[in-house]
Amino acid sequence: MYNTRNKSKIKDSASLEPQVQHIDGHRAQITVTVDDDIKEKSMREAAKKLASKVRIPGFRPGKAPYEVVLRHVGEENLLNEALEDIVNEVYRQVLDAVDIEPFSAGSVTDIKNEERLVITFEIPKQPIVDLGDYRSLRLPFEEPVATDEQVEKSLARLREQLGVSATVEREAQYNDIVVLDVHAYFVDEESADAEASDENEEHDHENDERERFMHEHGLEYLLLEDESRDLAPGFSAALLGVKAGDERKFTLTFTDDEEEEDLRGRSVEFNVTVREVKEVILPEVDDFMAQIASDGEIKTLEALRERIRENLQTELENRANNQYANQIIEQLVSQSSFIYPEEIVEEYIDDVIKEIDDYLRQQAGFGVEDYVNLTNTSMEELRAQNRERAIERMKNTLALSKLAEVERIQVSPEAVEEEIDRQIMSFGSGQPHLLEALRPMFQSPETRNRIVSQLLYDKTIERIVEIAKGIAPELTAEDEGTSEATQEEATTEADATSEETKEEA
């Protein structure tokens, strides 16, 4: 039996008296006795439709009276015809009558037609989030500083970009450019060992069904001593000594701390054909190089170094701020409590699966359904494998949404218009005729909602960072009252749900 001690408040309703039970899984079970008038009205409407379809002796199509149709088809059959309309009407009235905000559409779990028609609905409720004492969150922040070594490395990379190349007939060495055809696949250790014994066999890359890492023809690649800048750790070293016409096959493994998470610890088999070897002639590091690099804007080498330092500093600050925000969001989520229905988890899993599908189509040329077939898994297994990832993303979103609510963070119409102007300027390159042509594209509700969501997210991240650094503005008395009321409401409902779950157990 479901616990019936804690019931939602029921608003005044002339025709309905729903019985509400909060059940396990953060759901509400609502049982309602259908008003006889609603039942009869829907059955009469169903009878009219049936009368035009069913041949009834003595009556033209659609002209048979209700009582005649009822006797002809039977009450049970007529009720079945009317049920969809009855359920829709009663469900609408139930939502108006009870103090419950559904997360998604409810479902009918039981229908009884004895003395009265009784329908039972099950409705997933909106998630509840309790952020705890989020205003006490603190995390030290270390301001990054661009070092001389980083500046010189960036200057060296810029010099490489300004170099000119010429074809040579010798073996490739570091700082040469090699022109390559590359076919690369993700492999596990067993398949890597198996493939190693077949290096001399001609391979049909177009029909290879393994997951692709890359397929590229005519790739111009600079051989680097710095593995941190390599296509994969050891890629440049594996190509030292090659000449035009050479073919090489080798397997490389990404480190466990690879920046791109999906590559960590994975092995890739590379099949490389060398088209050409080029020697790179680099410019002298002087004022003339600074002028070439900046199209004449920067006159001296020292000024170029200073510009590089400024750009590096901005890049380092952005990266540090992103890492800091991720860390404080992780702390916020870890101290928060969440109660949610399964439906929201399934929605987030859907999003993750779609991202995997998009990635596979871009990188490998096939979708997620082909992937599960190739890997001898199932869609259910793939969804289960990504469940925790989806829940983590869901909790991050719910926590930030709750933070925006209790901190009363809002986006003004003026801010939206400013962002639209900024985006139009970036797309239109400052050309007046393009600006006017682009503006209508940003006025659709979908585009404006997307912009509002992004601005709200940015402001919420800014606030949680301010809180963690101890520089957030103080909440006003009105804000604090709203925050406390919201948190108290969440705590009360969470406690009630917890008690019900214990009793059911």
C-alpha positions as CSV (number, residue, x, y, z in Angstrom):
1,M,0.0,0.0,0.0
2,Y,1.1,3.5,-0.7
3,N,1.4,5.9,2.2
4,T,-1.6,8.3,2.4
5,R,-0.6,10.4,5.3
6,N,0.9,13.2,3.3
7,K,-1.4,14.5,0.6
8,S,-1.1,17.6,-1.6
9,K,-3.5,20.4,-0.9
10,I,-6.5,20.1,-3.2
11,K,-8.0,23.2,-4.7
12,D,-11.8,23.8,-4.7
13,S,-13.3,21.8,-7.6
14,A,-17.0,21.4,-8.3
15,S,-16.7,18.1,-10.2
16,L,-13.5,16.4,-8.9
17,E,-12.2,15.2,-5.6
18,P,-8.8,13.7,-6.5
19,Q,-7.0,11.5,-4.0
20,V,-3.3,12.2,-4.1
21,Q,-0.6,9.9,-2.8
22,H,3.1,10.7,-3.1
23,I,4.8,7.5,-4.0
24,D,8.3,6.2,-4.5
25,G,10.4,7.5,-7.5
26,H,9.3,11.2,-6.8
27,R,5.9,10.6,-8.4
28,A,2.3,11.4,-7.5
29,Q,-0.5,8.8,-7.8
30,I,-3.8,10.5,-8.3
31,T,-7.1,8.6,-8.2
32,V,-10.2,10.4,-9.3
33,T,-13.9,9.4,-9.6
34,V,-15.1,10.8,-12.9
35,D,-18.2,13.0,-12.8
36,D,-21.1,11.2,-14.4
37,D,-21.8,14.3,-16.6
38,I,-18.3,14.1,-18.1
39,K,-18.7,10.4,-18.7
40,E,-22.1,10.7,-20.3
41,K,-21.1,13.7,-22.5
42,S,-18.0,11.9,-23.9
43,M,-20.1,8.7,-24.5
44,R,-22.7,10.7,-26.4
45,E,-20.0,12.3,-28.5
46,A,-18.5,8.8,-29.2
47,A,-22.0,7.5,-30.1
48,K,-22.3,10.2,-32.7
49,K,-19.1,9.2,-34.3
50,L,-20.0,5.5,-34.2
51,A,-23.4,6.1,-35.6
52,S,-21.9,7.5,-38.8
53,K,-19.6,4.5,-39.2
54,V,-21.7,1.5,-38.0
55,R,-24.7,0.3,-40.0
56,I,-27.7,0.3,-37.6
57,P,-30.9,-1.2,-39.1
58,G,-33.7,1.3,-39.6
59,F,-31.5,4.4,-39.4
60,R,-29.5,6.4,-41.9
61,P,-25.7,6.8,-41.1
62,G,-25.3,9.3,-38.2
63,K,-29.0,9.5,-37.4
64,A,-29.5,6.8,-34.8
65,P,-30.3,8.1,-31.3
66,Y,-27.9,7.7,-28.4
67,E,-29.9,4.9,-26.7
68,V,-30.1,2.9,-29.9
69,V,-26.4,3.1,-30.5
70,L,-25.8,2.2,-26.8
71,R,-27.9,-0.9,-27.2
72,H,-26.4,-1.8,-30.6
73,V,-22.7,-1.6,-29.6
74,G,-22.9,-2.2,-25.8
75,E,-21.9,0.1,-23.0
76,E,-18.4,-1.4,-22.6
77,N,-17.6,-0.9,-26.3
78,L,-19.0,2.6,-26.3
79,L,-17.1,3.5,-23.2
80,N,-13.9,2.3,-24.8
81,E,-14.5,4.6,-27.7
82,A,-15.0,7.5,-25.3
83,L,-12.1,6.8,-23.0
84,E,-9.5,8.8,-24.7
85,D,-11.6,12.0,-24.5
86,I,-12.6,11.2,-20.9
87,V,-9.0,10.7,-19.9
88,N,-7.8,13.9,-21.6
89,E,-10.6,16.0,-20.0
90,V,-10.2,14.5,-16.5
91,Y,-6.4,14.8,-16.6
92,R,-6.6,18.5,-17.5
93,Q,-9.0,19.1,-14.6
94,V,-6.9,17.0,-12.3
95,L,-3.8,19.3,-13.0
96,D,-6.0,22.3,-12.3
97,A,-7.3,20.8,-9.1
98,V,-4.2,19.6,-7.4
99,D,-1.1,21.5,-6.2
100,I,1.4,19.5,-8.2
101,E,3.6,20.7,-11.1
102,P,4.4,17.7,-13.3
103,F,7.8,17.3,-14.8
104,S,6.4,15.5,-17.9
105,A,3.1,14.1,-19.0
106,G,1.5,11.6,-16.6
107,S,0.2,8.1,-17.5
108,V,-3.0,6.2,-16.8
109,T,-2.1,3.2,-14.5
110,D,-5.6,1.9,-13.8
111,I,-9.3,2.3,-14.9
112,K,-12.2,0.8,-13.1
113,N,-15.8,1.0,-14.3
114,E,-18.0,-0.3,-11.5
115,E,-20.7,1.8,-9.9
116,R,-18.6,4.9,-11.0
117,L,-15.8,5.3,-13.5
118,V,-12.5,5.6,-11.5
119,I,-9.2,6.6,-13.2
120,T,-5.8,6.4,-11.6
121,F,-3.0,8.6,-13.0
122,E,0.7,8.5,-12.2
123,I,2.6,11.8,-12.6
124,P,6.4,12.4,-12.4
125,K,7.0,15.5,-10.2
126,Q,9.4,18.4,-10.8
127,P,12.9,17.7,-9.3
128,I,13.6,19.1,-5.9
129,V,17.1,20.6,-5.2
130,D,18.4,21.7,-1.8
131,L,21.7,23.6,-2.2
132,G,22.5,23.5,1.5
133,D,24.6,26.4,2.9
134,Y,25.9,27.3,-0.6
135,R,26.9,30.8,0.5
136,S,29.6,29.4,2.7
137,L,31.4,27.7,-0.3
138,R,35.0,28.9,-0.6
139,L,37.8,27.8,-2.9
140,P,41.3,29.5,-3.2
141,F,42.1,30.9,-6.6
142,E,45.6,31.4,-7.9
143,E,45.9,34.0,-10.6
144,P,47.9,32.6,-13.6
145,V,50.9,34.5,-15.0
146,A,52.3,34.1,-18.5
147,T,56.0,33.2,-18.1
148,D,59.0,34.2,-20.3
149,E,59.3,30.5,-21.3
150,Q,55.7,30.4,-22.5
151,V,56.2,33.6,-24.5
152,E,59.3,32.2,-26.2
153,K,57.5,28.9,-27.0
154,S,54.6,30.9,-28.6
155,L,57.1,33.0,-30.5
156,A,58.8,29.8,-31.8
157,R,55.4,28.4,-33.0
158,L,54.7,31.7,-34.7
159,R,58.1,31.5,-36.4
160,E,57.2,28.0,-37.6
161,Q,54.0,29.3,-39.2
162,L,56.0,32.0,-41.0
163,G,58.5,29.6,-42.4
164,V,58.6,28.7,-46.1
165,S,59.2,25.1,-47.3
166,A,61.0,23.4,-50.2
167,T,60.9,19.8,-51.3
168,V,64.0,17.7,-50.4
169,E,65.2,14.3,-51.5
170,R,66.5,13.2,-48.1
171,E,65.2,11.5,-45.0
172,A,62.8,13.4,-42.8
173,Q,64.0,14.9,-39.6
174,Y,62.6,17.1,-36.9
175,N,61.3,20.5,-38.1
176,D,60.6,19.1,-41.6
177,I,57.1,19.0,-43.1
178,V,56.0,15.6,-44.4
179,V,53.0,15.4,-46.7
180,L,51.0,12.3,-45.7
181,D,48.0,10.1,-46.4
182,V,46.8,8.9,-43.0
183,H,44.3,6.2,-42.2
184,A,44.0,5.7,-38.4
185,Y,41.7,3.6,-36.3
186,F,41.0,3.1,-32.6
187,V,42.1,-0.3,-31.5
188,D,42.3,-2.4,-28.3
189,E,45.5,-4.2,-27.3
190,E,44.4,-7.5,-28.8
191,S,43.6,-6.1,-32.2
192,A,46.7,-4.0,-32.2
193,D,48.8,-7.2,-31.7
194,A,46.9,-9.0,-34.4
195,E,47.3,-6.2,-36.9
196,A,51.0,-5.9,-36.2
197,S,51.6,-9.2,-37.9
198,D,49.9,-8.1,-41.1
199,E,52.0,-5.0,-41.9
200,N,52.8,-6.1,-45.4
201,E,49.3,-7.0,-46.4
202,E,47.4,-4.5,-48.6
203,H,44.4,-3.1,-46.7
204,D,41.0,-1.8,-47.9
205,H,40.7,1.3,-45.7
206,E,37.4,2.4,-47.3
207,N,35.6,-0.7,-46.1
208,D,37.4,-1.0,-42.7
209,E,34.5,-1.0,-40.1
210,R,36.7,-0.1,-37.1
211,E,36.1,3.2,-35.4
212,R,38.0,5.9,-37.2
213,F,40.4,8.3,-35.6
214,M,41.1,10.1,-38.8
215,H,41.2,9.6,-42.6
216,E,43.1,12.3,-44.4
217,H,44.9,12.7,-47.7
218,G,47.6,15.3,-48.4
219,L,48.1,16.2,-44.7
220,E,51.0,18.6,-44.2
221,Y,52.5,17.8,-40.9
222,L,55.4,19.4,-39.1
223,L,57.6,16.9,-37.2
224,L,57.9,18.1,-33.7
225,E,60.3,17.2,-30.8
226,D,57.7,18.5,-28.3
227,E,55.3,15.5,-27.9
228,S,52.8,17.7,-26.1
229,R,52.1,19.3,-29.5
230,D,52.1,16.0,-31.5
231,L,49.0,14.5,-33.2
232,A,49.5,11.6,-30.8
233,P,52.4,10.9,-28.4
234,G,55.3,9.7,-30.5
235,F,53.8,10.4,-33.9
236,S,56.7,12.6,-35.1
237,A,59.3,10.3,-33.7
238,A,57.6,7.4,-35.6
239,L,58.1,9.2,-38.9
240,L,61.8,10.2,-38.5
241,G,63.8,8.9,-41.4
242,V,61.0,8.5,-43.9
243,K,61.3,9.5,-47.5
244,A,58.8,10.1,-50.3
245,G,57.0,6.9,-51.2
246,D,57.6,5.2,-47.8
247,E,54.8,3.5,-45.9
248,R,54.7,3.0,-42.2
249,K,52.3,1.3,-39.8
250,F,52.5,1.8,-36.0
251,T,50.3,2.0,-32.9
252,L,50.4,4.8,-30.4
253,T,48.6,5.2,-27.1
254,F,47.3,8.4,-25.6
255,T,48.2,9.1,-22.0
256,D,45.7,8.9,-19.1
257,D,45.9,12.7,-18.6
258,E,45.2,13.6,-22.2
259,E,43.3,16.9,-22.4
260,E,40.6,15.4,-24.6
261,E,38.8,13.1,-22.3
262,D,37.5,10.7,-24.9
263,L,41.1,9.9,-26.0
264,R,42.5,9.1,-22.6
265,G,44.3,5.7,-22.5
266,R,43.1,4.7,-26.0
267,S,45.3,3.2,-28.7
268,V,45.3,4.2,-32.3
269,E,46.7,2.3,-35.3
270,F,48.2,4.6,-37.9
271,N,48.7,3.6,-41.6
272,V,50.8,6.3,-43.2
273,T,52.0,6.8,-46.8
274,V,54.6,9.6,-47.3
275,R,54.0,11.7,-50.4
276,E,56.7,14.3,-49.9
277,V,59.3,15.6,-47.5
278,K,59.9,19.4,-47.2
279,E,62.5,21.4,-45.4
280,V,61.3,24.4,-43.6
281,I,63.3,27.6,-43.9
282,L,62.5,29.8,-40.9
283,P,62.8,33.6,-40.7
284,E,65.2,35.3,-38.4
285,V,63.7,36.3,-35.1
286,D,63.9,40.1,-35.5
287,D,61.9,43.3,-36.0
288,F,61.2,42.3,-39.6
289,M,59.6,39.0,-38.5
290,A,57.4,41.0,-36.1
291,Q,56.2,43.2,-39.0
292,I,55.5,40.2,-41.2
293,A,53.6,38.5,-38.5
294,S,51.4,41.5,-37.8
295,D,50.9,42.8,-41.4
296,G,53.0,45.8,-40.4
297,E,50.9,46.7,-37.3
298,I,53.7,45.8,-34.8
299,K,57.1,47.4,-35.6
300,T,59.5,45.7,-33.2
301,L,60.3,42.3,-31.8
302,E,59.9,43.4,-28.2
303,A,56.4,44.8,-29.1
304,L,55.6,41.4,-30.6
305,R,56.7,39.7,-27.5
306,E,54.5,42.0,-25.4
307,R,51.4,41.3,-27.6
308,I,52.1,37.5,-27.3
309,R,52.3,37.9,-23.5
310,E,49.0,39.8,-23.4
311,N,47.3,37.1,-25.6
312,L,48.8,34.3,-23.5
313,Q,47.7,36.0,-20.3
314,T,44.1,36.2,-21.5
315,E,44.2,32.6,-22.6
316,L,45.6,31.4,-19.3
317,E,43.0,33.5,-17.3
318,N,40.1,32.1,-19.3
319,R,41.4,28.5,-18.8
320,A,42.0,29.1,-15.1
321,N,38.6,30.6,-14.7
322,N,36.9,27.7,-16.5
323,Q,38.7,25.2,-14.3
324,Y,37.9,27.1,-11.2
325,A,34.2,27.3,-12.1
326,N,34.1,23.6,-12.8
327,Q,35.7,22.9,-9.4
328,I,33.3,25.1,-7.5
329,I,30.3,23.6,-9.4
330,E,31.5,20.1,-8.4
331,Q,31.6,21.3,-4.7
332,L,28.2,22.8,-5.0
333,V,26.7,19.6,-6.5
334,S,28.5,17.4,-3.9
335,Q,26.9,19.3,-1.0
336,S,23.5,19.5,-2.5
337,S,20.6,17.0,-2.4
338,F,18.5,16.0,-5.3
339,I,15.1,14.2,-5.6
340,Y,14.0,13.6,-9.2
341,P,11.9,11.2,-11.3
342,E,13.4,8.7,-13.7
343,E,12.0,10.6,-16.7
344,I,14.5,13.4,-16.3
345,V,17.4,11.0,-16.2
346,E,16.2,9.4,-19.4
347,E,16.0,12.8,-21.1
348,Y,19.6,13.5,-20.2
349,I,20.7,10.0,-21.4
350,D,18.9,10.8,-24.7
351,D,21.0,14.0,-25.0
352,V,24.3,12.1,-24.3
353,I,23.4,9.4,-26.9
354,K,22.6,12.1,-29.5
355,E,26.0,13.7,-28.8
356,I,27.7,10.3,-29.3
357,D,25.8,9.8,-32.5
358,D,26.8,13.2,-33.8
359,Y,30.5,12.6,-32.9
360,L,30.5,9.2,-34.6
361,R,29.0,10.6,-37.8
362,Q,31.5,13.4,-38.0
363,Q,34.6,11.3,-37.1
364,A,33.8,7.8,-38.3
365,G,31.1,8.3,-40.9
366,F,28.5,6.1,-39.2
367,G,25.9,6.5,-36.4
368,V,25.3,5.1,-33.0
369,E,23.1,2.2,-34.2
370,D,26.0,1.0,-36.4
371,Y,28.4,1.4,-33.5
372,V,26.4,-0.9,-31.2
373,N,26.2,-3.5,-34.0
374,L,29.9,-3.3,-34.6
375,T,30.8,-3.6,-30.9
376,N,28.3,-6.4,-30.3
377,T,26.5,-4.4,-27.6
378,S,22.9,-3.0,-27.5
379,M,21.4,0.4,-27.2
380,E,20.2,-0.6,-23.7
381,E,23.8,-1.4,-22.7
382,L,25.1,1.9,-24.2
383,R,22.5,3.9,-22.3
384,A,23.4,2.1,-19.1
385,Q,27.1,2.9,-19.7
386,N,26.3,6.6,-20.0
387,R,23.8,6.8,-17.2
388,E,26.2,8.2,-14.6
389,R,27.6,10.7,-17.1
390,A,24.0,11.9,-17.8
391,I,23.1,12.1,-14.0
392,E,26.3,14.2,-13.4
393,R,25.3,16.6,-16.1
394,M,21.7,16.7,-14.9
395,K,22.8,17.5,-11.3
396,N,25.1,20.3,-12.6
397,T,22.2,21.8,-14.5
398,L,19.7,21.5,-11.7
399,A,22.1,23.0,-9.1
400,L,22.9,26.0,-11.3
401,S,19.2,26.5,-12.1
402,K,18.3,26.5,-8.4
403,L,21.2,28.8,-7.7
404,A,19.9,31.3,-10.3
405,E,16.5,31.0,-8.7
406,V,17.5,31.6,-5.1
407,E,20.0,34.3,-6.1
408,R,17.3,35.9,-8.2
409,I,19.6,36.2,-11.2
410,Q,17.8,37.6,-14.3
411,V,18.6,38.6,-17.8
412,S,17.3,42.0,-18.8
413,P,15.8,42.7,-22.3
414,E,18.6,45.3,-22.8
415,A,21.2,42.6,-22.2
416,V,19.6,40.3,-24.8
417,E,19.6,43.1,-27.4
418,E,23.2,43.9,-26.7
419,E,24.2,40.3,-27.2
420,I,22.2,40.2,-30.4
421,D,24.0,43.3,-31.6
422,R,27.3,41.7,-30.7
423,Q,26.6,38.5,-32.5
424,I,25.3,40.4,-35.6
425,M,28.5,42.4,-35.7
426,S,30.7,39.3,-35.5
427,F,28.8,37.6,-38.3
428,G,28.3,40.7,-40.4
429,S,32.0,41.9,-40.2
430,G,30.8,45.4,-39.7
431,Q,29.2,45.7,-43.2
432,P,25.9,47.6,-42.9
433,H,24.0,45.7,-45.6
434,L,24.9,42.4,-43.9
435,L,24.0,43.7,-40.5
436,E,20.4,44.5,-41.6
437,A,20.1,41.2,-43.5
438,L,21.1,39.2,-40.4
439,R,19.0,41.0,-37.8
440,P,15.7,39.2,-38.6
441,M,17.5,35.8,-38.0
442,F,18.0,36.8,-34.4
443,Q,14.3,37.7,-33.7
444,S,12.8,34.2,-33.7
445,P,11.7,33.0,-30.3
446,E,14.0,30.0,-30.5
447,T,17.1,32.2,-31.1
448,R,16.2,34.7,-28.4
449,N,15.5,31.9,-25.9
450,R,18.9,30.4,-26.7
451,I,20.6,33.7,-26.1
452,V,18.7,34.2,-22.8
453,S,19.7,30.8,-21.6
454,Q,23.3,31.4,-22.4
455,L,23.4,34.8,-20.7
456,L,21.6,33.4,-17.7
457,Y,24.1,30.5,-17.5
458,D,27.1,33.0,-17.8
459,K,25.7,35.2,-15.0
460,T,25.1,32.2,-12.8
461,I,28.6,31.0,-13.3
462,E,29.9,34.5,-12.5
463,R,27.9,34.5,-9.3
464,I,29.1,31.1,-8.0
465,V,32.6,32.2,-8.7
466,E,32.1,35.4,-6.7
467,I,30.6,33.3,-3.9
468,A,33.6,31.0,-3.9
469,K,36.1,33.9,-3.9
470,G,34.1,35.6,-1.1
471,I,33.3,38.7,-3.2
472,A,29.6,38.0,-4.0
473,P,27.2,40.9,-3.3
474,E,25.1,40.5,-0.2
475,L,21.5,39.3,-0.6
476,T,18.9,41.9,0.3
477,A,16.3,41.1,3.0
478,E,13.8,40.3,0.2
479,D,16.2,38.0,-1.6
480,E,17.1,36.2,1.7
481,G,13.4,35.7,2.4
482,T,12.8,34.2,-1.0
483,S,15.8,32.0,-0.7
484,E,14.9,30.7,2.7
485,A,11.3,30.1,1.7
486,T,12.4,28.2,-1.4
487,Q,14.9,26.1,0.6
488,E,12.4,25.4,3.4
489,E,9.8,24.3,0.9
490,A,12.3,22.0,-0.8
491,T,13.4,20.6,2.6
492,T,9.8,20.0,3.7
493,E,8.9,18.1,0.6
494,A,12.1,16.2,0.6
495,D,11.5,15.1,4.2
496,A,8.0,14.1,3.4
497,T,9.2,12.0,0.4
498,S,11.9,10.4,2.5
499,E,9.4,9.4,5.2
500,E,7.0,7.9,2.6
501,T,9.8,5.9,1.1
502,K,10.9,4.5,4.5
503,E,7.3,3.5,5.3
504,E,6.9,1.8,1.9
505,A,10.1,-0.1,2.4
